[in-house]
Amino acid sequence: MSQQRPNVVLVAVDQWRGDCLSGAGHPVVRTPYLDGLAARGARFDRAYSGCPTCIPARATLHTGLSAAHTGRVGYRDGVPWDFPVTLAGEFSRQGYQTRAIGKLHAYPERNRIGFDEVVLHDGYLHASRARQRDPRFHDDYLSWLRRQPGESPDADHTEHGLQCNSVVARPWGRAERLHPTNWVVTEAIDFLYRRDPTVPFFLHLSFHRPHPPYDPPAWAFEQYLAAPQYEPVVGDWVGAHESWRDDGQPDANAAVYDPVTLHRARAGYYGHMSHIDQQVHRFAEALAEFGERDTWLCFTSDHGEMLGEHHLFRKAYGYEGSARVPLLLAGPPGALPGGVATDAVVELRDVMPTLLDCAGLSTPDGLDGRSLLPLARGGGAPVREYLHGEHVLFDEAQHWLTDGREKYLWFSGSGREQLFDLSADPHECHDAAGERPERVTYWRERLVAELTGRPEGFVHNGQLCAGRPVTEVISTG
C-alpha cells in the first residue's frame, strides 16, 4: 500500500570504531555492504560520540541532547530513563509504527522510550543478570534461544566462558543462525511480515556486537587471524595513564598484553564487523523483497574501542579510537546524490533531527543536535564550529574539544592538558601541549565557556578548577 511518508531504519551497533570501514580506507577490516550503503548515500568521517559509553551515548542518540543536558556524563546502571521527548516518541506522535529490536540499555529494561514495542537483547547486562531473576523480564534473545531445538531450558549465550569486556576471543560455538547478530535481523524480517501496512514504520535495529565477547562465527574470526600481526600505535605520552594499567586482568582499561592475545582480540573484533556487515545486507535484501524501496537507512555506533592503542582498551576516553564512530546515511532512490564523504564534525545528538528531517516530520524545540541532511546532499554549512565531549572515568571527568583538525583534552582530577594535531597526527601519537601554548590557551578558553555554570564547579573565577568531585549523573536544573 502506498504511503505519504518514507520508512526510516536506524541501525546502531555497539563499540564500532569510526575508522573501521574498508570504504574509508581501513587496511584490514572488510565491510563491502556498508561501503555500498555509503556509496549511494553519505559517509560522515568526523562523527563522534560525545560521551562514549553505552548508556550516556544512547541517551544522546535517543534525545538529540548533549550529555550535559541529558544529565548522563558517565556510565551508571539503574538510573530511570525519564526523558519527555525521544526519537521514537516523535515518530510515534507523528503517525509512525515504531519498534526497537536488540540493545536499548534503558532503565527499567522494559521502558519503551517512545517505541510501540521493544524486543530486547542488551548483551550481558550486569544490572539484570541475577540468577534469581527470570530473563524473560529483560532478555528476549535468551528466552528465544532456550526455546530452540536442541537447546536446554537453561541454555545461555555465556556458556563459552568469555567475559563481556575482555580481550579473550574464540569463535561462536553454536549454529550461526543462533548468534545474537543473526537474531536481530531474524526479528526484523519477522516485523516486516507483521507490520501495519497502512502507516510508515520507524525501525531501530541495535546490535550488541562488535562489543565483547569476541565470539563471531568461525569464518569471520579465522579470516582475520590470517591478517598481518597486530601492532597498535603507541604515543609518546603513553605513561600518562600508567596508574590505570593492570596487565593481569583481561578486561583492563589499560594493559600490555602478549601479541597472540592481542592479535586474536583484533580478529574477534573485526570478525564481528564482517558478520554485522553481511547481516545488515541480509536485512536490506529483505526490505527490497518486501518492496520497501521508500526507506531511509542510518548506520552508527554508540562509541568506539581503543583496542590496545596507547596501551588502552575499551572506551570512555576522548581519544579517536574511543570517541569517533561510523555514521552513514542512505535514502530512497534519488534522495541523495551518493558518494558524499564529509569531514564536518557531527555527533550522535544529530541523528534524531536528521532522521525526522528525512521523514519530513517536525523537529521538537530545544535539541542540541542539527539535521545532517543538507550535508548528506553535498551542500550545507557545518553544523558546529567544534564539539565538546566528556566522560567520567576513574573519579575524574575527561573533557575534550575538537574541530576535526585539532583536539584538546583536560582531565579534571589532575588538571592535565593534552593537544593533538589531528591533521598531521591522526592517531594522536604526539602530545603537542607543551609546544603550542597559544593553541592550548585557545581551547582552554572555549572549555571554560562550555563548563561555566556546571554543577560540578569545574570553573572558578573564570579558570578551570581541578580536583572537584565528579559523578556520572548530574542535575542541570
N, C-alpha and C positions, 0 to 999 in steps of 0.2 A: 504494500500500500504506500502511495507517495506521501510525503510529509514536507512541511514547510521548512523545518529546521534540520540541520545535519546531526548525525550521531557524533559523539565525542568519546574517545577511549584514551585514558591516561594509564600508561604502563610505568610503574615505579619499581625499581629494583633496590636492593639493599647493599651498600658498601662497594659500589662500582666506581672506580677512579675515572676522572674526566678524560685522561689520555688513552684509555683502553678501548679504542675503536680503530680497526685497521684502516678505515677510510680517512681517519685523521692522522695517519702516518705511524701508528704503533708498529714496531718492527717484529713483534712476536704474535700477539693475540689476533685472531681472525674472527671478524664479525660481518660477513658478507651481506646478510639480510638487513641488519641495521644500517650498514653503509648504503644499501639500496634505498632504505627509507629516507636517509638524509639526501640522497641524490635527487629524489623527487620532491624534496621539501627544503628544510633549513637545518643547519647544524650550528649551535652556539658554542664556540670554542673557549669562551671565558665565562662559563656558567659555574656558579658556586653554591654551596650550602652554607648559609650564614651562621648556623650553629650546628656543627657537623657530628651529631649522633642521632640515633633513631628517633627518639621522642621529640626533642625540640625541632628537628628538621621537618618532621611530619606535621607538627603543629603549624609551622610556617607554610608548608605546602598546602594545607587544607584551610588556611585562613587568609592568606595573602598578606600576613603581617610579619614584621621583623621579630626577632627573638625578644627584644626589649618590650615589644607591645603584646606578644603572647604571654610574657612573663616567664617563658621557659628558656633559661640561659645555660642550661646544663642538663645532664641525664638524671632523671629521678622517676622511678616507677611509682604507681599507685596514687598519682595526683589526678583528680577528676578532670575530664575534658568538659568545660562548660562554656565553650565559645559560642556566642549568639549567632554569628554569621560564619558559614562554612562554604566551601566549594560545592559539595554535594547538595547542601541546603539550598543554594541559589539555583542550581539546575532543577531540583525538585520543585521549588517555588514557581519556576517559570515553565513548568509543564513537561519536564523530562522524567522518564523512568530511570531510576538510579540504583546501581548495585556495585558493591565492593567485594572483591574476591582476593583472599590472601592476607597480607600483613597490613594491619592498621596501627597496632601498638597504641591504641587509645585506652582510656580507663573510665569506668569499668569496661571490661573487654567487649561486652555486647553493646556498648554505646555506639549508636549508628552514625553519629556525627553528621546527620542530614541525609544519609542514604536511606532508600526504601528498605534495603536488606543488606546484611553483611554475611559473608561466608569466610571463616577465619582460619588462618594459619600464621602465627607470629614467630614460627621457629621455636627454639627452646626459650620460652618466656619465663624467666626466673620467678617473677612475682606471682605466676599462676601455677607453677609446677609443684604442687603439693600432692603427695601420694594419696592423701585423704580426700582429694577433690576430683570429681568426675570430669574428664577432659571435654565432655560434651558442653560444658559451660564456657569453654574458651578456645577449643581447637577442633574445628570441623574436619580438617585433614586427618588428624589422628583418629577421630571417630570413624571416618570413611575407611582408613587403612585397616582397621580392625574388622571391618565387615567384608574385606576382600577374600576371595577363595584362597585357601592355603594359609591364611594369616590367623593367628590365635587371638582370643579376646583381650589379651594383654600385650599385643604387639606394640612396638614403639619405634619411632624413627631414630631413636638414640641407641639402638642395640649395637651399633658398630663401635661404641665407646668413645667417639670423638667429642671433644669439648667444644662448646658453641662459640668460643672466641680464640681458639688455639691455632697454631701453625701446623699441627699434625694433619696429614692428608692421606686419604685412601679412596679407592673407587666405591661407588654405591653398590651394595651387595644384593639388592632386590632387582626385580624386573624394572626396566626404565619407566614403564607406564605408572609405576607406583611412586616415583620420585615426586617430592613436593612441587618441583618446577613443572612437571607434566600435569600434575593435579590442577594447578591454577588454570591452565589452558583447557583442560577437560571440562572444568566447571564453567568456563567462559563460553565454550561451544554449546554446552547444555543450556546456558542462558539464552543464546541466540534462538534456540528452538522454542523457548517458553516465554519470551518477552512479549509485551503488549505491542502489536504491530501498528496500532493507531497513534502512537506517540514516539518521538525520538528517544534514544537512550544515552545516558552517561554511564560508562562502564569503567571501573577502576580495577586494573589487574596489577596486583602488588606481589612481586616475587621476593621471598626471603633471601635467596641466593643472589649474588656470589658471596654473601656473608658466610663465615664459617658456620657449621663444619664444612671443610673442604672435601666433599664427597660427591663429585659429579659422576655420571656414568663412566665406565671404564674407557670407552672410545675417546671421550673428551679429555679424561685425565692423561691417558697414555700419549696422545699426540703432542702434549706439551712437555712430557718427560724427555722427549727426543729433541727438544729445543736446546740451544747452547746453554751452558751453565749460567745460572742467575747470579749476577753481581750487582746488587743495588748501589746506587750512588750514596756517597757519604761526604757531607760538607765539612769545611774547616772549623765549624762551630760545634761539632758533634758532642763534645764534652759538656755542653750547656745543660743537658738533661741526664747527667750521669746518676743523679740520686734516684731516678726512676728505674734504673736498669736492674733486671733480675734474670740472668741467663738460665736459672734453674726452673723457671716456670714457662710452660709452653703457651701461655696466654698473656705474657708480659706486655706492657706498653712500650718498654724499651729493653732490648736484649741483643746479644750477638749469638746467633745460632749457628750450628755446623752447616756446611754447604749443602749436604744431602737433604737435611730437613728443610732448608730454605728453598731449595730447588723444587722439592715435592710440594711445598706450600704454594709456590707460584703455579705449578701445574694444576693443582686443585682449584686455585682461584681463577685462572684463565679457562680451565675446563668448564667451570660453571658458566662463564660468559658465552662460550661457544654453544653450550646447551641451551641457555636462555635465548640466544640469537636464533636458533632453529625453532624453538617453541613459539617465539613471537611471530616467526614466519608461518608456523602452523596455524596460529590464530588469524593472521592476515589472509591466508588462503581460505580459511573457513568464512571470513567476512565476505570475500569475493564470491564464494559459492552460494552464500545466502543472498547475494545481490545487493549488499550494503555498501555500494560504492560511495555514497554521500556521507563519508565518515572522516573526521579529523583524528589523528593519532599523535600523541605526545609521549616521548620516552625520556625518563630521567631517573636519577638516584637520590637517595636521602643524604649520602655523603660518600667519601672515598675510603681508601685503605692505604696506610703508609707502606706496608709490605716490605719492611726492613730498611727503607731509605733513611739515612741518617741514624740507623740503629733503632728506628721507631716502628711500632706496629699499631694496628687498629686505627682509631680515628679520634676526633675531638680536638685536633690541632688546627691551627690556621694555615699550615703548610699545604702546598699544592696537592700532594698525594691524598690528604685527608679532606680538604675543603672544596677542591674542584670536582665537578660532576659532569656527566654527559647530559646534554639536553638537545633533543631532536624534535622537530615538528613537521608533519606532513598532512596534507589535506586532500579533499576530493580532487578528482582530475581537473586540472586547470586552475585550482585555487591558488597555487604558489608557482613561481617561475621555475623552481627546482635548482638544486646545486648551490644554494646560498650558504656561505660559511662566513660567520661574522665574529669579530673579536670584541664586540661590545660586552661590557661587564653586566651580567644578568644573574639572577638569584632565584631560588625556589619560590620566593614570595611573588614572582612574576607569573607563575604558572596559572594561578586562579584567574587573574584578569585576562590573561592570554586566551585561555580556553573559553571563557564567557564571551570574549570578543569573537573568537572563531565561530561560535554558535549564533552570533547576532543577538546575544542577551544583554540585559542591562548589568552594569557592574556596581556593586554597593559602594557607598561613600566610605572614606576612611581607610582604604587599603594602602599599604606601603609599596605593594608591587605595581608594575605597569605592564600593559599589554605589549607583547613582543611581536605581534602580528605585522606591524609595519616593517620591522627589521627582517622578518621572515620573507617578506615580499621584495626584499632587496633595497629598501629605502628606509626612511625614518631616521630620526636623530637618536643618539644613545639615550638610554632611559635614566642614566645617572652618571655623575662625574666620577664617583668612586663608591665602593661598597665597604660597609662596616660589618665585620663578623666578630663573633665571640664564642667562648665556651668555658665553663668552669671545669677544671681538672686538677686533681691533687691540691685542693684547698686554695687555688688561686684562679683568677679569671684571665684567660688569654684573649686579648683583643687584637684585631688586625684590620688594616685598611689596605685596599688595593684599587688601582685604576686599570689593572691588567698589564701595566708596564713596570710598576714598582709595587713592592709590598713592605709594609711597616707592621711590626708586631710589638706589643707591650704586654708584659707579664705582671699582673697586679701584686703578686706576692713579693717579688724582689725588686720590681721596677725596671727589670732588664728590658732593653730595646734591641730589636733586630731590623735590618733593612736589606732587602734583596732587589737587585735589578733583574726583573723577570725577562726583559727583552734580551739581555746578554747572558743571563744565568737562569734559564727556565727551571732548572732542578734545584735552585736555592742552595747551591753549594758554597757560596761565599757571602758571609755576613759583612756588608759594607757600612754598617752603622758608624764605626769608628773613623771611616774615611770620608764620609759625606755628612758632616754635622748639619749643614744647611737643609738637606733633604729630611733628616730626622726631625729638625725643628718644624719644617713644613707639615709633616704628617702628624707630629705630636699636637700641634695647634688644632688640627682637624679632629683628632681624637678627643681633645679637651671639649670641643664643641659638641661632639656626639655624646659624651658622658656627663656633661653638666646637668645637674638635677636628678641623676640616677639615685635610687635609694641606698645603694652601697656606699656612697660618698667617695667615689673614685676621683672627684675633682674638689680641691680646696684652694680658695684664693686664686682661682684661675690656673692652677697647676695640677698635674696628675699626682695622685696621692697613693703610694704603695702601702701594702700591709693591711688593707681594710678587710674585714671579714666578708666572705662571699657565700652565696647559696645558689643552688641550681634553679630555684623558683623564686622570682621576685614579684613584689607588688608594685605596679606602676600607677595605681590610682591615688 
